[in-house]
Amino acid sequence: MRILVISTLYPPVAVGGYEVECSGVVERLRERHEVLVLTSDVDSARIGANGSANVRRELCGLTPDARGALRAPRASLRAVDSARRALQWDPELIYCWNGSSIPQAALRVLADSDVPLAFRICEHWFSRLFVKDQFMRELLPAQRSPVRSAWALGCQAVNRLPSLRLDPTAPVRAAISWNSEAIKRLVQMQPFVEPVLERVGHSVPRHGDLYAEVVRQPAPEPEIVFIGRVTPYKGISVAIEALAQLRSEHAISARLIVIGPEDADHGREMRALAQQLGVAEAISWRGSCLPEQVAAVLARAHALIVPSVWEEPFPLVTIEGALAHVPLVASDVGGIGEGMHDEEHALLFARGDARMAAGALARTLTQTADTAARVARAHTRAQEFRLDSYLDEQEQFVEDARAALITGSPPAPRSPYRVSQAP
C-alpha cells in the first residue's frame, strides 16, 4: 500500500512526543508499505531542505498570531500545490497525524480527493479542523470588524482562484485512531466529519525498553523529577510551589530536577518564583536531554511529578516513569488517570493544587511500603504500553481504515488488537 503521512513536524525536527511517535509508526509501515511524509518546512534549513526523498518538508509553519494570519493566504496556495503534487504519487491511504500550525488547505484538498483518509488524534487541534484555520476561517460567515471584513473579502477573492475554491465545511469521511479515551471525550468533532471507523490505541514511549532497563540507585537526598517543556500549561509552577511546601509544611528537604526545553520568558518567571519561595538553590535546570540522560536521572529519582494544568491527552512520561520503577505524583487531568490509576499506580492531585501535590509527595517519600507496592503495580500496568504491540496495532489500523472507507463497513478488530482500559 502507498501511504501519505501528514505531520506538522517530523524528526529530526521535534518538540514533543507526537512527532517521535509518528516517525516510529512510519518506520514500521515502511517495512511492508511505501510511505511518503509531507510535513512543514520548520527548521528545514538546519537539516537540509530536501532531507530525504521520502520526506517532503514543504508546508509553511504558521504561528497562531497576526503574523501567521497575514501569511496564511499565500501559505495556503503553496500548501495546496504541495498537496496536489503529493496526490500525483497515487497514495492509497492518507494518514494525518497533526494538522495544527500548518495551512489546512492542504488537508482540505486531500480530504476532497477520492483517497481514503484517516486521522491519528493525539492532541486537541482536531476539534478546530478547517473552521479555525487562519485562511479558511475567513471563508465562513461571521461577525467581523470593518478591517477584518475587508481582510475576509480578500481571502474569499483568493479562494476563487481555480487552484483553490475550497469549502471548509464540505463533508469528510474518515477513520480515526484516538490516542486515549480522554482525547476522544474532550474533542468535539465538527459536524461535517463522518467517522467510518474509530479506535482507541494508547500512545507508547518510543524508548520504553531503555527506561525499563534502568537500575535504581536513588540519590542520598530526595530528588523529584519534572520531565517536559517548561511552558505554562505543563504546570512547572505547581512543582516549584510543592517543593517549597515540602520544606515548610512537611519538614522534607528535597531537590527538583527539571528536564526539558524552555519557553525563555516562562523559564525566567519560574526562576524568579523559585527565588521568591526560597528554593532556587534546590532546583537544577537541565534543559533538553537525550533519552539516555533522562534514564540516568530517573535512576536517582525518588519521585516523578507531572503537574500539568491542561487536559493532557495521554502523557508518555507517566509510562516512562513507571517502566523505570519511579513513583508517580501527577495532576488528575485528561488521560493521566486513564493510564495510571489514582492510589493503585500513582497519587493524583487536583489541577493546580500545590498543597495537595506536596502532600502526595510527602506520602510518596515517607510511606515506603505503600509506595513500593504502587510502583510494582505501575510497572506491571506499563507493560501494556510497549512499542511492538503498539506498532502492530497501528499497522492493523491503517489496513482496516482503508478497508472501512472503501466498503463503508468497519471490520472487527483482529486479535491481538489491544483494547483500551478505562480506570
C-alpha positions as CSV (number, residue, x, y, z in Angstrom):
1,M,0.0,0.0,0.0
2,R,1.2,3.6,-0.7
3,I,0.5,5.7,2.4
4,L,0.8,9.5,2.5
5,V,1.5,10.7,6.1
6,I,0.8,14.3,7.1
7,S,2.5,15.7,10.2
8,T,3.1,19.3,11.4
9,L,6.7,18.3,12.4
10,Y,8.7,15.2,11.6
11,P,12.1,14.2,13.1
12,P,14.8,15.2,13.4
13,V,12.5,18.3,13.9
14,A,10.6,17.6,17.1
15,V,9.4,19.5,20.2
16,G,7.1,16.8,21.8
17,G,6.0,13.2,21.7
18,Y,3.6,13.0,18.8
19,E,6.2,13.6,16.0
20,V,8.6,11.0,17.5
21,E,5.7,8.6,17.8
22,C,4.8,9.3,14.2
23,S,8.3,8.5,12.9
24,G,8.2,5.2,14.8
25,V,5.0,4.2,13.0
26,V,6.3,5.4,9.7
27,E,9.4,3.2,10.1
28,R,7.3,0.2,10.9
29,L,4.9,0.8,7.9
30,R,7.9,1.1,5.6
31,E,8.8,-2.5,6.2
32,R,5.7,-3.6,4.2
33,H,4.4,-0.4,2.5
34,E,5.6,2.6,0.6
35,V,5.3,5.8,2.8
36,L,5.7,9.4,1.8
37,V,5.7,12.1,4.5
38,L,4.5,15.6,3.9
39,T,5.5,18.0,6.7
40,S,6.3,21.6,7.5
41,D,9.5,23.4,6.5
42,V,10.2,24.4,10.1
43,D,13.9,24.1,10.8
44,S,14.4,22.6,7.3
45,A,17.5,24.8,6.7
46,R,19.3,23.1,9.6
47,I,18.7,19.6,8.3
48,G,18.7,20.4,4.6
49,A,15.6,21.4,2.7
50,N,15.2,18.1,0.9
51,G,16.4,15.8,3.7
52,S,15.1,12.6,2.4
53,A,13.3,11.6,-0.8
54,N,10.6,10.1,1.3
55,V,10.1,13.2,3.4
56,R,8.9,16.4,1.8
57,R,9.4,19.5,4.0
58,E,7.2,21.9,2.1
59,L,4.3,23.2,4.2
60,C,4.7,26.6,5.8
61,G,4.8,26.6,9.6
62,L,2.3,29.2,10.8
63,T,2.3,30.9,14.2
64,P,-1.1,31.4,15.9
65,D,-0.9,35.2,15.8
66,A,-1.4,38.1,13.4
67,R,1.8,37.4,11.6
68,G,0.7,33.9,10.9
69,A,-2.7,35.1,9.7
70,L,-1.2,37.5,7.3
71,R,1.0,34.8,5.9
72,A,-1.9,32.3,5.6
73,P,-3.3,33.0,2.2
74,R,0.0,32.7,0.3
75,A,1.0,29.8,2.5
76,S,-2.3,28.1,1.7
77,L,-1.7,28.5,-2.1
78,R,1.7,26.8,-1.6
79,A,0.3,24.1,0.6
80,V,-2.4,23.2,-2.0
81,D,0.2,22.9,-4.6
82,S,2.2,20.6,-2.4
83,A,-0.9,18.5,-1.7
84,R,-1.8,18.1,-5.3
85,R,1.8,17.0,-6.1
86,A,1.6,14.5,-3.3
87,L,-1.6,13.1,-4.8
88,Q,0.3,12.6,-8.1
89,W,2.2,10.0,-6.1
90,D,-1.1,8.0,-6.2
91,P,-1.4,7.2,-2.4
92,E,-3.9,4.6,-1.4
93,L,-4.4,6.0,2.1
94,I,-3.8,9.4,3.6
95,Y,-2.9,9.3,7.3
96,C,-2.9,12.7,9.0
97,W,-1.1,12.8,12.4
98,N,-1.3,16.5,13.1
99,G,-2.7,19.5,11.2
100,S,-2.1,22.3,13.7
101,S,0.2,25.2,12.7
102,I,0.2,24.3,9.0
103,P,-2.1,25.5,6.3
104,Q,-5.1,23.2,6.5
105,A,-5.9,24.0,2.9
106,A,-3.6,21.1,2.1
107,L,-5.7,18.8,4.3
108,R,-8.9,20.1,2.7
109,V,-7.6,19.2,-0.8
110,L,-6.6,15.8,0.4
111,A,-10.0,15.3,2.0
112,D,-11.7,16.3,-1.2
113,S,-9.8,13.7,-3.2
114,D,-11.1,10.1,-3.6
115,V,-8.2,8.7,-1.5
116,P,-9.3,7.2,1.9
117,L,-8.4,9.5,4.8
118,A,-7.5,8.6,8.3
119,F,-6.5,10.6,11.3
120,R,-4.3,9.9,14.4
121,I,-5.5,12.2,17.1
122,C,-3.0,12.9,19.9
123,E,-3.9,16.5,20.6
124,H,-6.9,18.9,20.7
125,W,-6.4,20.5,17.3
126,F,-8.9,18.2,15.6
127,S,-11.9,20.0,17.2
128,R,-10.9,23.1,15.2
129,L,-10.4,21.2,11.9
130,F,-10.7,23.7,8.9
131,V,-13.1,26.2,10.7
132,K,-10.2,27.8,12.7
133,D,-7.6,27.6,10.1
134,Q,-6.1,31.1,9.6
135,F,-7.2,31.2,5.9
136,M,-10.3,29.1,5.7
137,R,-12.0,30.7,8.7
138,E,-12.2,33.8,6.6
139,L,-14.3,31.9,4.1
140,L,-17.1,31.3,6.6
141,P,-19.9,33.7,7.7
142,A,-19.1,35.6,10.9
143,Q,-19.4,38.9,12.7
144,R,-16.3,40.9,11.9
145,S,-14.9,44.4,12.4
146,P,-14.7,46.6,9.2
147,V,-10.9,45.9,8.9
148,R,-11.4,42.2,9.5
149,S,-14.3,42.2,6.9
150,A,-12.1,43.7,4.3
151,W,-9.4,41.0,5.0
152,A,-12.0,38.3,4.8
153,L,-13.2,39.6,1.4
154,G,-9.6,39.5,0.2
155,C,-9.3,35.9,1.4
156,Q,-12.5,35.0,-0.3
157,A,-11.2,36.5,-3.6
158,V,-8.1,34.4,-3.3
159,N,-10.3,31.3,-2.8
160,R,-11.9,32.0,-6.1
161,L,-8.7,31.1,-7.9
162,P,-9.1,27.9,-9.9
163,S,-6.4,26.2,-7.8
164,L,-8.4,26.7,-4.6
165,R,-12.2,27.0,-4.4
166,L,-12.2,25.3,-1.0
167,D,-15.3,24.7,1.1
168,P,-14.2,24.4,4.7
169,T,-17.3,22.5,5.8
170,A,-17.7,20.1,2.9
171,P,-18.4,16.5,4.2
172,V,-15.4,14.5,5.3
173,R,-15.5,10.7,5.7
174,A,-12.6,9.5,7.8
175,A,-11.2,6.7,10.0
176,I,-9.9,7.9,13.4
177,S,-7.4,6.5,15.7
178,W,-7.6,8.3,19.1
179,N,-4.6,8.1,21.5
180,S,-6.8,7.9,24.6
181,E,-10.4,7.7,25.7
182,A,-9.8,11.2,27.3
183,I,-9.0,12.9,23.9
184,K,-11.9,11.1,22.3
185,R,-14.1,12.5,25.0
186,L,-12.6,16.0,25.1
187,V,-12.5,16.7,21.3
188,Q,-15.8,17.7,19.8
189,M,-15.7,16.7,16.2
190,Q,-17.0,19.2,13.6
191,P,-20.5,18.1,12.3
192,F,-19.2,17.7,8.7
193,V,-16.8,14.9,9.8
194,E,-18.3,11.4,9.4
195,P,-16.3,8.8,11.3
196,V,-16.5,5.5,9.5
197,L,-14.1,3.7,11.9
198,E,-13.0,4.8,15.3
199,R,-10.5,3.0,17.6
200,V,-8.6,4.0,20.7
201,G,-4.9,3.0,20.7
202,H,-2.9,4.4,23.6
203,S,0.4,6.1,22.7
204,V,3.5,4.3,23.9
205,P,7.1,5.5,24.7
206,R,9.5,5.2,21.8
207,H,12.3,4.4,24.2
208,G,10.4,2.2,26.6
209,D,13.0,-0.5,26.6
210,L,15.7,1.9,27.7
211,Y,13.7,3.1,30.7
212,A,12.7,-0.5,31.6
213,E,16.4,-1.3,31.9
214,V,17.1,1.5,34.5
215,V,18.9,0.2,37.5
216,R,17.7,2.1,40.5
217,Q,20.3,4.0,42.6
218,P,18.3,6.6,44.5
219,A,20.2,9.8,45.4
220,P,21.1,10.3,49.1
221,E,18.8,13.3,49.2
222,P,15.3,13.0,47.8
223,E,15.1,14.1,44.2
224,I,11.9,14.9,42.4
225,V,12.0,14.9,38.6
226,F,9.9,17.0,36.2
227,I,10.2,16.0,32.5
228,G,8.5,18.2,30.0
229,R,8.5,21.5,28.2
230,V,8.9,24.5,30.6
231,T,5.7,26.2,29.5
232,P,2.7,27.4,31.5
233,Y,0.4,24.6,30.6
234,K,2.8,21.9,31.9
235,G,2.4,23.3,35.4
236,I,6.1,23.6,36.5
237,S,5.0,26.4,38.9
238,V,2.9,23.8,40.8
239,A,6.0,21.6,41.2
240,I,8.1,24.6,42.5
241,E,5.4,25.6,45.0
242,A,5.0,22.0,46.1
243,L,8.8,21.8,46.6
244,A,8.7,24.8,48.9
245,Q,5.7,23.4,50.8
246,L,7.5,20.1,51.3
247,R,10.1,22.0,53.3
248,S,7.8,24.4,55.1
249,E,4.9,22.1,56.0
250,H,6.4,18.6,55.9
251,A,9.9,19.2,57.0
252,I,11.3,17.3,54.0
253,S,14.3,18.7,52.2
254,A,14.2,17.6,48.6
255,R,15.6,18.7,45.2
256,L,13.7,19.3,42.0
257,I,15.4,18.3,38.7
258,V,13.8,20.0,35.6
259,I,14.4,18.3,32.3
260,G,13.0,19.8,29.0
261,P,13.2,22.7,26.6
262,E,12.2,26.1,27.9
263,D,10.0,28.9,26.8
264,A,12.5,31.6,27.6
265,D,10.1,34.0,29.2
266,H,8.4,31.4,31.3
267,G,11.8,30.0,32.3
268,R,12.8,33.3,33.7
269,E,9.4,33.7,35.5
270,M,9.9,30.2,37.1
271,R,13.4,31.0,38.3
272,A,12.0,34.2,39.9
273,L,9.3,32.2,41.6
274,A,11.8,29.7,42.9
275,Q,13.9,32.6,44.3
276,Q,10.8,34.2,45.9
277,L,9.9,30.9,47.6
278,G,13.5,30.3,48.8
279,V,14.1,27.1,46.8
280,A,16.2,28.4,43.9
281,E,19.3,26.5,45.2
282,A,17.3,23.3,45.3
283,I,16.3,23.3,41.6
284,S,18.5,22.0,38.9
285,W,17.6,23.2,35.4
286,R,19.0,20.6,32.9
287,G,17.3,21.7,29.6
288,S,16.8,19.2,26.8
289,C,18.4,15.8,27.4
290,L,18.9,12.7,25.4
291,P,16.9,9.6,26.4
292,E,20.0,8.0,27.9
293,Q,20.5,11.1,30.1
294,V,16.8,11.1,31.2
295,A,17.2,7.4,32.1
296,A,20.2,8.3,34.3
297,V,18.2,10.9,36.1
298,L,15.3,8.5,36.7
299,A,17.7,6.0,38.2
300,R,18.4,8.5,41.0
301,A,14.8,9.9,41.4
302,H,12.6,9.4,44.4
303,A,9.5,10.7,42.6
304,L,8.3,11.9,39.2
305,I,5.9,14.8,39.2
306,V,3.6,15.6,36.3
307,P,1.8,18.7,37.3
308,S,0.0,19.6,34.1
309,V,-2.7,22.2,34.2
310,W,-4.2,21.5,30.8
311,E,-6.1,18.4,29.6
312,E,-3.1,16.1,28.8
313,P,-4.4,13.6,26.3
314,F,-2.0,10.8,27.3
315,P,1.4,11.9,28.6
316,L,4.1,9.3,27.8
317,V,6.3,10.5,30.7
318,T,3.9,8.7,33.1
319,I,4.5,5.4,31.3
320,E,8.3,6.0,31.1
321,G,8.5,6.7,34.8
322,A,6.5,3.5,35.6
323,L,8.8,1.4,33.4
324,A,11.8,2.9,35.3
325,H,10.2,2.0,38.7
326,V,9.9,5.7,39.7
327,P,6.9,6.6,42.0
328,L,4.4,8.9,40.2
329,V,2.7,12.0,41.5
330,A,0.5,13.8,38.9
331,S,-2.4,16.1,38.4
332,D,-5.7,14.4,37.7
333,V,-6.3,15.9,34.2
334,G,-7.0,14.5,30.8
335,G,-5.8,11.0,30.2
336,I,-3.3,10.8,33.1
337,G,-5.6,8.8,35.3
338,E,-6.6,6.6,32.4
339,G,-3.1,5.4,32.1
340,M,-2.1,5.3,35.7
341,H,-5.0,5.0,38.2
342,D,-5.1,7.0,41.4
343,E,-3.9,5.2,44.5
344,E,-3.4,2.0,42.5
345,H,-0.5,3.1,40.3
346,A,0.1,6.8,41.3
347,L,-1.0,9.6,43.6
348,L,-3.1,12.1,41.7
349,F,-3.9,15.6,42.9
350,A,-6.3,18.3,41.7
351,R,-5.3,20.6,38.9
352,G,-3.0,23.4,40.1
353,D,-3.2,22.4,43.8
354,A,0.4,22.7,45.0
355,R,-0.6,21.9,48.6
356,M,-2.2,18.6,47.6
357,A,0.8,17.9,45.4
358,A,3.1,18.4,48.3
359,G,1.0,16.1,50.4
360,A,1.2,13.4,47.8
361,L,5.0,13.8,47.5
362,A,5.3,13.6,51.3
363,R,3.3,10.3,51.3
364,T,5.5,9.0,48.5
365,L,8.7,9.9,50.3
366,T,7.7,8.7,53.8
367,Q,5.3,5.8,53.3
368,T,7.9,3.5,51.8
369,A,5.9,0.2,51.8
370,D,2.8,1.7,50.2
371,T,5.0,3.5,47.6
372,A,6.8,0.3,46.7
373,A,3.5,-1.5,46.2
374,R,2.2,1.2,43.9
375,V,5.4,1.2,42.0
376,A,5.2,-2.5,41.4
377,R,1.6,-2.3,40.2
378,A,2.5,0.7,38.0
379,H,5.4,-1.3,36.4
380,T,3.0,-4.1,35.6
381,R,0.5,-1.7,34.1
382,A,3.2,-0.1,32.0
383,Q,3.8,-3.4,30.2
384,E,0.5,-2.8,28.4
385,F,2.1,0.2,26.7
386,R,5.1,-1.3,24.9
387,L,6.2,-0.4,21.4
388,D,6.0,-3.7,19.4
389,S,2.3,-4.2,20.3
390,Y,1.5,-0.6,19.5
391,L,3.2,-0.7,16.1
392,D,1.3,-3.9,15.3
393,E,-1.9,-2.1,16.2
394,Q,-1.1,0.9,14.1
395,E,-0.3,-1.2,11.0
396,Q,-3.6,-3.1,11.5
397,F,-5.4,0.2,11.9
398,V,-4.2,1.6,8.6
399,E,-5.2,-1.6,6.8
400,D,-8.6,-1.6,8.4
401,A,-9.1,2.1,7.9
402,R,-8.6,1.7,4.1
403,A,-11.0,-1.3,4.0
404,A,-13.7,0.5,6.0
405,L,-13.5,3.7,3.9
406,I,-13.7,1.7,0.7
407,T,-16.5,-0.6,1.8
408,G,-18.3,1.6,4.3
409,S,-18.3,-1.2,6.8
410,P,-15.8,-1.2,9.7
411,P,-14.1,-4.5,10.1
412,A,-14.0,-6.2,13.5
413,P,-10.7,-5.9,15.4
414,R,-8.4,-8.8,14.8
415,S,-6.5,-10.4,17.7
416,P,-4.2,-9.3,19.2
417,Y,-5.5,-5.8,19.0
418,R,-5.1,-4.3,22.4
419,V,-8.4,-2.9,23.7
420,S,-8.1,0.3,25.8
421,Q,-8.9,0.1,29.5
422,A,-10.6,2.9,31.3
423,P,-9.9,3.4,35.0
